[in-house]
Amino acid sequence: MKKFKVTETIYYMNRTKTYTHEGTLEDLIKYSKYTFEIGQSYNPKINTNPKTIKGYISNLKKSLEEKHCCPVEVSYIEI
């Protein structure tokens, strides 16, 4: 299984927070399930069970923007 390193950067009004997570796509989906559910409660178009890493990144970015109400940057690399 491919492993990925995902970096989330959240830009608040006066500070920036960066989080990094590593794991397979399934591990990352389990870790972000709650964030996906929050995002989907505001935007029903968010998929809580993406099949690819690109879909995961896209849906995570949308969910984080809904959750934090501020700009978010999400990137990944394959390790």
C-alpha positions as CSV (number, residue, x, y, z in Angstrom):
1,M,0.0,0.0,0.0
2,K,1.2,3.5,-0.8
3,K,1.8,5.8,2.2
4,F,1.3,9.5,2.0
5,K,2.3,12.5,4.1
6,V,-0.4,15.2,4.2
7,T,0.2,18.7,5.4
8,E,-2.7,21.0,6.4
9,T,-2.1,24.7,6.8
10,I,-4.9,26.8,8.3
11,Y,-4.7,30.6,8.0
12,Y,-6.5,32.2,11.0
13,M,-6.8,36.0,11.4
14,N,-3.6,36.5,13.3
15,R,-1.8,33.1,13.2
16,T,-1.2,30.1,11.0
17,K,-1.3,26.5,12.2
18,T,0.2,23.6,10.3
19,Y,-0.6,19.9,10.9
20,T,1.1,16.9,9.3
21,H,-0.3,13.3,9.1
22,E,1.2,10.2,7.6
23,G,-0.4,6.9,6.6
24,T,-2.2,5.0,3.9
25,L,-5.3,6.4,2.3
26,E,-7.5,4.3,4.5
27,D,-5.6,5.5,7.6
28,L,-6.0,9.1,6.6
29,I,-9.7,8.7,5.9
30,K,-10.2,7.2,9.4
31,Y,-8.2,10.0,10.9
32,S,-10.2,12.7,9.1
33,K,-13.7,11.1,9.3
34,Y,-15.0,13.6,11.9
35,T,-13.7,16.6,9.8
36,F,-15.5,15.2,6.8
37,E,-18.7,14.8,8.7
38,I,-18.6,18.4,9.9
39,G,-17.9,19.6,6.4
40,Q,-20.7,17.5,5.0
41,S,-23.1,18.9,7.5
42,Y,-22.5,22.4,6.0
43,N,-21.9,21.3,2.4
44,P,-23.6,18.1,1.3
45,K,-21.4,17.8,-1.8
46,I,-18.4,16.7,0.3
47,N,-17.7,13.0,-0.1
48,T,-16.9,11.4,3.3
49,N,-15.4,8.3,1.6
50,P,-13.0,9.3,-1.2
51,K,-11.4,6.6,-3.3
52,T,-8.2,8.4,-4.4
53,I,-5.7,10.6,-2.7
54,K,-6.6,13.5,-4.9
55,G,-10.3,13.1,-3.9
56,Y,-9.2,12.9,-0.3
57,I,-7.2,16.1,-0.5
58,S,-10.0,18.0,-2.3
59,N,-12.7,16.9,0.2
60,L,-10.4,17.5,3.2
61,K,-9.7,21.1,2.0
62,K,-13.4,21.8,1.5
63,S,-14.2,20.3,4.9
64,L,-11.5,22.2,6.7
65,E,-12.7,25.5,5.1
66,E,-16.3,24.8,6.3
67,K,-15.1,23.8,9.8
68,H,-12.7,26.7,10.4
69,C,-14.3,29.4,8.2
70,C,-10.9,30.6,6.9
71,P,-8.5,29.8,4.1
72,V,-6.8,26.4,4.1
73,E,-4.0,24.9,2.1
74,V,-3.7,21.1,1.9
75,S,-0.8,19.3,0.2
76,Y,0.6,15.8,0.1
77,I,3.6,13.8,-1.0
78,E,4.0,10.0,-1.5
79,I,6.5,8.4,0.9
